[in-house]
Amino acid sequence: MKVYLAGFNVDTTVLKELENIAGKREDLTPEVLSAAYARISRDPRPIDQIRQSAREEVERSRRSNSTIIFKMGHHSVAEHAMFNFDIIGLSRFAMEDMEKFRLCSYTEKSQRYITLDKDYVVPEEIKGTKFEEMFRDIISEQNRAYFKLLAKLKEHVFAKHPDLAGDERNHNLLEGWAKEDARYITALATESQVGYTANARNLELVLRRFASHPLAEVRKLGNMLYDRISRIAPSIVIFHKANDRDTKTYPELKILAGEVIGKVSKDNALSPKEVDLVEFTPEGDNRVAAALLHSSCAYSYEKCKKAVENLSQETKAKLFKAACRHMQFYDSMVREFEYVNLTYNLTLSSACFGQLKRHRMSSITAQSYDPALGNTIPESIKEIGMEKFFKEIISKTNEVYDQIFQEIPLAAPYILTNSHRKRVLIRLNARELYHISRMREDKHAQWDIQNISGKMTDAAKKVMPLTFSLAGGKDRYNDMYRNLFGELPQVTEASLPGARKIG
């Protein structure tokens, strides 16, 4: 056996410095890896020799990529080419479209840990219109409110937690709690930044979606992304232009929805449930138990399912315990838990949605932000006596939103805040809900997503008690394990303090 490290991501600044020393090279492109790996199935040579040929003949490699991807339809070869982007100055509103794509990677500037400045995006749809001045005015007022709230919240948090405040090492933590609540008054137009990684196949999809997007900011982002990679790797990102599927589908569905359902009255939008489990796999515990048996015997799934139906609850519980006994808090549930699904209606704030949307293995679709759904106001805002002040800013924001929405509905949500809500439909399997529960119910998670994920888990436990018998935040894992097994989980090297954490 031989294993070669064929390549890895390198900062472009380093590549330019190397070029300055050694001269420009044509083979500094991920296209050669795609071309080399595409030839593996038909070329008998060792892969390292195929890669060498691809590096020596870059133009031939590009022609080969185009033929294999475009004519033969083998798009997977483009997945071997990776790109990293620094994206700076994108609005929080546009960031929601940036982070929709399942198989790309993102690390975004957190409004929980960084004090916000006053930078924001004025959407092209509003620039130069009669709304621009009022748009800027209300955002300036929101930003002033942010700093006013932040100052009071800092005092409140330090006074509320004197045990932590006494140690200077905890001051960043306490200030972070103040920042995460103050940000609920800031606009979706607020600028953010993100480190973004994608392979060429997924990037092509991103570019096509962005080219078809109705918002100018998102289309501009797509153009800039394509500009940065088109000269480096022109042969592996081909279908990147706008198309009818992306441009026309949802506008036509919106028209049809209006014809079928009619206009929704504001009364129907008020006081929605935060978490509502609307669908789930029937007999979920039995299905997971049958899947566990199926993986461990030679019988068909149908026979396993019939066998489970005749088991006592105690015996079924033994199956689930066997599947969980050797788990640590960082372990995923076994894959058999993916055979049952749950669907929730959620009504949540923009701040909360910003965290939920990171769980991209779920199926998540969302409506537009709607002021009629109300606002999520942090308890700390109420504790410092600033709830009335907060609501006054929200009221002014909603007035501006209503005026803009009448003429430029597409850009109106930019003015809404992190506290404004939207409806979200999320479908996920039990394994993914465990992942959300572990991360988001942990005591270190932000309170808004803790609340939503906790209610999701509670609802799941009612319909699949065995399947979710070990669900909960990772900080409570030992207690949950002890309740289930009567003992603590066995300590392994990876779970010891200082060990490398496994995600």
N, C-alpha and C positions, 0 to 999 in steps of 0.2 A: 504493500500500500504506500502511496505517495500523496502528500497534501501540500499544495503550494498556496501561499497567500497571493491571489491574483491581483488584488487592488483594494483600495480603501479610500474613504473620503479625505480630501486634503483641502485646506483653506486656499482659496484662489490667490490670496496675497503671497503665500508661499510659492505657488506655481509661477507667479509673475517674477518673483525674486530669482527662482531657478532659471527662468527664461533669460533674465538679464545676464546671468552668469554664463549659461551654456548656449544661448541663442534660441530662437523660436523653433518649436517643434510642431509638426502637423498631427502627431499622434496623441496629443494631449486632449483626448476626447473620449467619453465613455462609449462612443459608438463602436470602438474596436472590440470592447468586451461583448457587446451584443452580437456583433458579427461573428466573433470567434465561437461563442456558445451556440449560436444558431447552426454552425457547421458540424457540431459534435455528432449529430445523428447520422451524417452521411460521410464524414471524413474519418478514416481509420487512424490518423496520427494521434499521438498524445495531445491533450488539451493545451499544454504549455507551448507546444510547437505551433498549434493552430493560432494561439494568441499572438505568437511572434509574427506569423505571416500577416495577421490582421493589422498589427502595428506598422509593418513595413509597407502595406498597401492600403492606405487610409481611404482613398477614393474608391477602390474596389470594394472595401468593406462597406462604404456608404451605399454603393449600388446594390450590394448584397442585402443590406438591411431593408432598403426600399422594396426590393423584389419579394423578400420573405414576408415583410409586414403588409405591404399593400396588395400585391398580386396573390400571394399564397395565404394571407390571412392569419399568419402566426404572430399575433400581437404580443405574445408572452415574451418574446426575445427582448422587447423594449424594457422589460422589467429589470434587466441586468444593469441598466444605466440609471444612476442616481444623481439627483441634484439637490443642493442646499441653497436656500434663499434667506436673506435678511429682509424682512418686510417692515418698513418703518412708516408711521404716519397714517395707517389705515384706521378708519373709524370702527368703534365697537359694533356698530350696526352692520357694516360690511364684513366684519370679522366672522359673523355668524355664517355667511356664505362661504368664506374662506375655509372654515373648519367643518364643513358638511361631509367631506369626502372620507370614506372609511379607511382607506389603505394609505393615507398620507400621515405624516407625523408633524405635530405642532407643539411648540412651547411658547406660551404667550405671556407678555407683561401682565403681572397680577396687580389689580387695583386693591388687593387686600394687603400687600406688603410694601407698595411704593406710594409715596405721597403724590397725588395727581398735580400736574401743573395746569395751565389754562389753555392748552392746545386742543383744538377741535377742528373737525372737517365741516366746511360749508359745502353741501352737495351742489354739483353743477346745475341740477334742476332748479335750485333756489337762487344761485348767484345771478345778480343783475335784475332780479324781480322785485316787486314791491314788498315781498316777504323777507328779503335779506336782512334788513335792519332789525325787524322784530325778532328774527331768528337769532341774530347775534346778541341782542339785548337780553333775551330770556336765558341764553346759555351763560352770559356774563353773570346774571342773577343767580343761576344755579351754582356756578363756580364760587361766587361769594358765599352762598349758603353752605357749600361744602367745607370751606375753611372755617366758617363760624361754628358749624357742627363739630368739625374735627377738634377744634380747640376745647370745646366743652366736653366732648366725649373722652378726650385724653384725661382731663381732670377727673371725670367720673370713673373711668376704668381704673386709674391708679388708686383712687379713694376706695373703690369697691373691692380691690384685691390687694390690701396692704401687705399680706404675706409674700406676694410675688413682687410687689413694688419695692420691697426692702432690699432686693438683690438686683443690682444694676444689670446683671446678665439677662434679666427678664424684661427689661424695658422695651426692647424691640418687639417682643411678643405682645405686650400690653398696648403699645402704639399701633400694632397691626390690628388688634381688635377694634380700636377706635376708627382706623382707616376703613376697615371692611364695612362698617355701618354708615359712616359718613358718605361713602360712595353711592349709596342708594338715591341720593339727590342729583347725581351727575347724569349728563345726557348720553344717549347712544352715539352721539356725534363725537364724543371724546376720542382723541387719537390714542392708538395703541401700537404695539409692535409685536412681531412674532418670528421665531425661528421655524422655518418650514422645510421639510424634507419630503421628496416624492420621487418615485421612479418614473421613467419616461412614459410608460403606458398610462399610469394614473394622471400624470401631468397633462397628457393629451386630453383626457376626459375633462379635467379642470378647465383647461383653456377653451374647450368647446362650450362648456356650460357658461363660462364667463363671457365669451363672445356673444352669447345669446341673451345675456342678462339684461333686464330692463333698467337697472341702475347704472349711471355713468361711472361711478366710482369703481364698481366691480368690473365693468368692461375695460376701464383704464388699467386696472391691476392685471387683467389677463393680457393686455397688449404689452405691458412692461415685462411680465414673466416670459412671454414668447420672445421678446426682443433679446432678453439675456441669454437664452439657450439656442436660438435659431442659428446663430453663426457657429456655435460649438458642436451642435448635434442636429444638423438639418435632416438626417435620414430616418430618425426614429420617432419624431413627433410630426405626424402627417395630417390626421383628421382633427384639426384644431379650430376650424372656422365655424361660425354660427350655422345652425341648421333648423329646419322646421320643427323637429321633435322638441328641441329645447326652447325655441322662440314662441311656438303657438300652442303647445299642449295645455299649459295651465291657464292662460287667458281664455281659451275656449271652454275649459272645464268651469271656470268662474262664471262665465255667461250661462252655461247650462245649469249650474247650481242655482243661480238666481231664478231661472225659469222653473226648476223643479221644486225648490224649497221656498222661494220667495225671500223677501227682505226680513232679517231677524230683528225683532223689536229689542230695544234696550232692556226691557224688563226680563227678557230671556237670558240676558248676559250677566245679570246681577247675582252676587253671592254664589258663585259656582263652588263645587267641592274642590279642594286642592288635589285630592287623590281619589280616584274612583276606578276600582278594578272592574272593567266592563266585559272582559272575556278571559277564559282560561281553559286549558286542556282538561276535559272531563276525566275523572279518575286519575289525576296526575300522579299520585303516589304509586298507584298500580302500574302505570306506564313506565315510570323510572325503575321500579323494582323489576319489571319484566325485562327492561333493557339491561339492567345489571346481570340478571340471569343469562340473558342471551349472549353476553360477552364472555361468559364463564362456563358455557356448556356447548353441546353440539346440536341442540334443538332449535327449531324455527322460532321466530319472535311470537308468532301466533300461539304456539304451544306454551311458550314461557308465560305469555299473558294469561292463558287459561289456568296455568298452574298457580300463578299469583292470586287469582280470584278465589282460590280455595284455601289460601293460607290464612292463618290467624293474624291479627294485628301485631301480636308479639313476634311472630316469625318474620313478618315483613320488616319490623323494626330492626331485627338482626341483620337483614340485608343492608339497610341504610347505615347501620353502625359499622359494618364491615367495610363499606365504601368510604367511611370517614375516619376510622380509628387511627390511622397513621398520618393524618394530616397535621400540618402546622398552620399557623394563621396566614402565612404567605402562600400556601398551596391553593391551586384552583381545584374546584370540585371535579370529579372524574367526568369524562365527556358524555356519559350516559344521561347526565342531568340536562343535556340539551334537547332531549326528546319531548319536553313539555314547555308550553309557552304561556305567557300572561300578557294581557293588553290593558293598559291604563289610560284613562283620560286624566291629564294633569293640568292644573292652572297654576302657573308659577311666575315669579318675577324674572326680569331679564338677568339679574345677578345670579339667580339659581339656575336658569337655563344655560348660562355660560359654563356652568360646571357639568350639568347633565349631558350636554351635547358632546362632551368629550368621550362618552361611552358609545363609541361609534359602531360597535358590533351589534347594538340594538337597532331596531327599525324606528326611526324618529321622524315624524312629520309635524309641522307646526303651522298654526294660523298666524296672521299678522298681530302685532301688538294692538291692544284695544283698551283705551282709557275706561270704557264701561265696565271692565273686569276689576277695576279698583287697583290699589297699590299695596305692596308689601312694605310695612313700616317696621323697622327694627325696634324691639322692645327697649333698647337702650335710648332711642330717641324719645320715647315716652318717659323713661326714667329721669331724663335730664330736663323734662318739662318743655321740650321743643316740638311736640307733636303738632300743635297748632301752626307753628312757624313752618314746619315741613309741609303740611297740607296746603298752606297758603301758596308756597312755591309750586306745588303740584297743580293747584287750581289755575294759576297763571300759565303754567306749561300747557295744560289741557286747552285753555282758551286759544293759545297760539297754534297748537296742533289743529284744533277745529278749523281755524281760518285757513291754514295751509292745506289741510286735507280737502277742502272744498274745491281747490284748483290744482293742487299738485299732490294727490294722495300717495304717490309712490315715495316721495321724499319726506312726508310729514313725520314718520316714525323717528327720524334722526333727532327730533327735539324731545322725544320721550326719555324717561330716566331709567336707571337700573331698578327702580322700584315698580315700574309698570309691568303689567302681566300679559301673558299670552296663553292660549290653549295649545297643549301638546298631546299628540297621540304617540305612545311608545309601546312597542311590542318587543319582548325579550324572552329568552329561554331562562330556565332556572339557574343554569351555570352563570350566566351573565348577571342575573339579579344578585347572586351571591357575591360577585365581584363588586357590584355597586354597594351592596350592604357593607362589605368589609371596609371599603374605603370611605364611604360617605356617612356611615353611622358612627364612625370612630369619633371619640371626644375631641380630637384635634381638627376634625372637619368643620367647615363653616356652618353656622347654625341653620341657615335656610335650606341647604341641601340635606343636612342632617334630618330636618323635619320631614321633607318630602320622601327621602329614601326610607326613613323609619316607618312612615305610613304605608309605603309600598310593601315593605317586608311584612308588616303586621297583617295586611290584607292577604298576602300570599300564604302566610302560616295558617290562616283560617281555612283555606281550600286545599292546601297540601301540607299538612302538619309534619309528616315524616320527611318529605323532601326538604323542607326548610327548618329542620330541627336544630341546625347548627348555624343559622343565619344571624348576623349581627355585626357590629363594629369590631375591628381587630383588637381594640383595647379591652373588650369583654370576652375575648376568645377563650381564655383559660377557664373563666367562670362557666361559660356555655358548655365547654367540653366536659368540665367536672359534673355539671348537671346531667349530661347525657350518659357519661360513662362511669361516673362515680370516682374518677381519678383525674389527675392532670395529664396533659399530653406528654409523651416521652420527649425529653430534650434531645435535640440533634445538634450537630456541629453548626449547621446553618442557622439555627434559631438562637444561638448563644449571643450575648452582647458583643458588638464589634464585628460580628460576622457579616459578610456581604449580603445585602437584602435582595431577595429574588422577587421580581414583579410578576 
